[in-house]
Amino acid sequence: MGKLDGKVAIVTGAASGIGPAYAQGLAAAGAKIMVADVEPGDDTVRAIKAAGGEAQSRICDVSDEAQIAALIRDTEKAFGGVHILVNNAAVFARFVHVPLDQISAADWERAFAVNVRGSYLCVTAALPIMRRQGYGKVINIASGTVFKGVPMMLHYVATKGAVIAMTRSMATELGKDGIRVNAIAPGLTSTEYLKGRNDIPGVLDNMAKTRAIARQEDPQDLVGACVFLASPDSDFVTGQTLVVDGGQVLH
């Protein structure tokens, strides 16, 4: 028996980056997974099915309210409910190494449209189902950059600070409905995409030296926290932000 047997989880941004690790980890714990991304999530679905899990995928831009409504509707139709929502979809790569006075209004608005409004819209779309169930787990993905005041990416850091604030407010408002809302704040994580960028490998190595656990962070390092927050083990935990970065941020 898995901790998440009988549960249905939506993981946004699950086609690449850290998202596949969240999706596969929740599936390994027994959840049925809807993989949502602006790119096809076929590889993630195949990996889950190869391990004996159940999954489907849908194309979804979380900045588009109509696409989110279709995602929630399709998930309930396919699996019979929505118990877990992991708001992982975000824009990041193009929002680094930009001085704050050179950030365009368009990039600022795009960052907030996906990273903040997208998470909000996904929660509000899933709320009617979670309220009918009397139970739900929302896991918002924030960032350790918020606690460090990382420069040269103000628009990204600002969105992730908003995610933490939103997590707290949502938790307070939705507790009466049996819905728990928490956040995970990863450190800079060694995804395949980042390892392939010429300007990043040195950064990953240097950052590893600043951690209490002095190594690079891999996507798999975040799975345990995600499963914990999705499972009944955390039913009395809400409004919290769990930093998972090997002890670089201490708060």
N, C-alpha and C positions, 0 to 999 in steps of 0.2 A: 504494500500500500504506500502510495506517495503522499506527501503532505498536501498536494494540490489536486488529488484525484477528484473528478467531478467539477472542477473549476474551469472557467474559460478566460483566457487572457488575450488582450490586444497589446501588441508591442509595436509602437510606431518607430520608423527609422530602422527597421529590422533587416534590411537587405544587405547592409554593410556596416563597417565600423564596429562599435560595441554592441549594437542591436542584436546581431545574430547570437551572441553569447547569452544575452538576457533571454531571448526566445528559446534557445535550446536548453538553457538551465531550467526555465519554468516548465518546459515540456518534459524534461527528465524527472521532475518532481510530480508529474501526472497531469498537468494542465493541458487543455486543448488550446492551440495557439492560432491567432489570426495575425499574420505578418503584414504590416502596412508600411508602404514606402512610396516615394515618387519614382523609384526604380523597381524593376521586377524582383520579387523576393523568392524566386524559384529555388535558388541554391540553399537558402535557409530552410525552406519547406522540405526539400529533399534530405537535408541533414537530419531534420527532426524525424521524418518518416523512416529513414534508414536506422535510426536508433529505437524504433518502435513506437514513436509518438504520433500524434494526430495534429495536422496543421493545414491551413490554407493561406493564400496570400491575396491581397488586393492592392491595386495602385491607389494611393491617397496622398494628396498634398494637404497637409494639416492647416495650411493657411486658407483653404477653401472650405467654407462651411457646408456646401452641398455635398462635397466629396466625403467629409466626415460623417454627415448624416447617413450616406449610403454605406459607409464602412460599418457603422454601428448596426444598422439595419441588417446588413449581410451577415455580420457576426452572430447576431441573435438568431437569425434564420438558420444558419449553418450549424450552430452549436447549442442553441437553447438558452443563452444568457450572456452576460458580461460581468464577471466577478473581479477581474484584475485589469487595470489599465496602466501601462508603462509608457509615460510620455517622454520618449527618447529622441524623437525626431528633432533635429536642430541644424542650423547652418553654423559652420565653424571655420573651415579652412580658409576661405577668402576674407575672414574677419580678423586676421592676425597681422602683426607688424605694421599697423596703420596708426600714425600719430593722430591724436584726438582732433586736431584742427584740420585734418585731411579726410575725415570720415564724411562721405557724402550723405545727404539726406535720404537718398534712395537706399543706400546700404543700411543706414540706421533703421529705416522703416521695415526693410526686409528682415533684418535680424529680429525685430520685435514681432513681426507678423508670424514668423515660424516658431521662434523659441518661446514666446510668451502667449500671444493670442492663440496660436495653434494648440498649446497645452490647455488653455482655458476652454476653447471650443470643444476639444475632445472630452473634457470632463463634463461640460454641460450637456453634450449629446448623449453621454452614457448615463447621466444621472437618473432619468426616468426608469431605466432598467434596474439600476442598483437600488433605487428606492423601493421598487416593487419587490425586489429580493430581500430588502432589509439588511443588505450586506454588500460591501464593496471595498476594494483596495486600490487606491490611486498612488502610483509611484512616479513622482516627477524627477527628472534628471537635471540636477543643478551642476555646479562646478566648483572645484576647490579654488579657482581663480577669484571668487568672490571674497574669500577670507584673506587672500594675499594682496589684493589690490593690484593685480597684474597690469602693467602698462601696455600701451600700443595695441589694445584691443578693447577699448572702452565700450563700444556698442555690444560686443559679445558678453563682457563681464556684467554690464548693466542688465542684460536680459536674464542672466542667471541669478543675479540678485533679486530680480523681480520674481523669478520662479520660487525662490526660497520664501519671499514674503507672501506670495500667493498660496504656497503650501500651508503656511501657518493659518492664514485667514480661512482657507477652505476647510481645514481640519476643525476649526472652532465651529464653523457654521454647519458642517455636515455630520458631526458626531452623533447628533440625535437621530440620524437616518441609518446608523450602523455603518457609515462609510468612513474608513480611515484614510488619511492623506499624509504621506511622508515623502521625503526626498532623499536621493543619493547624490553626493557631490564627489565625482571621481577626480583624481589627479590626471595629469597629462598621460594618456594611455597609448601604448604601443600597438596601434592598429596597423593593418596591412597598408592602408593608404598613407599614414604618416611615415611609416618606415620607407616608403617609396619616394618620399620628398627629399630632395638633396639638402634642404635647410633644416631638417628635423632630427635625423639620427643623433647628431652631436648634442642637441637640446635634450633628447631623451636620456642620454648617458649622463649629462651634467646634472639633470634633475634627480636622477637616481641617487646621486651622491649626497643629496640634501635630505633624504628620507631616513627615518629611524630604521626602516627595513630597506637597506641600500641596494635596490635593484629597480629595473624598469617595471612599470605597471602594465599587466596584460589584461585583455578583456575578461578573461576567466576569473581574475581577482575580484570582479564586481558581482559575480553570479550569486555568491552566498548571501550577500546583503539583499539582493533583489528577491531571492526566494524567501528569505526571512520576512521581509516586509510584505510579501504577497501571501504568506501562510498564516494559519491560525496562531502560530507562535508569537506573532506581533499584534494580536487582537486588542491589546491594551496599550498600544503605542500609536500615537498620532501627532501630527504637527512637528515632527522631528526631521532634522537633516543629518544624515549619517555620512561623514566624510570617509571615503575609502581611497587612501592615497599612500599607504605604507608609513604614515606618521610624519608627513611633511607639514601638514596643517594640524595644529593641536588647539582645540577649542572646547 
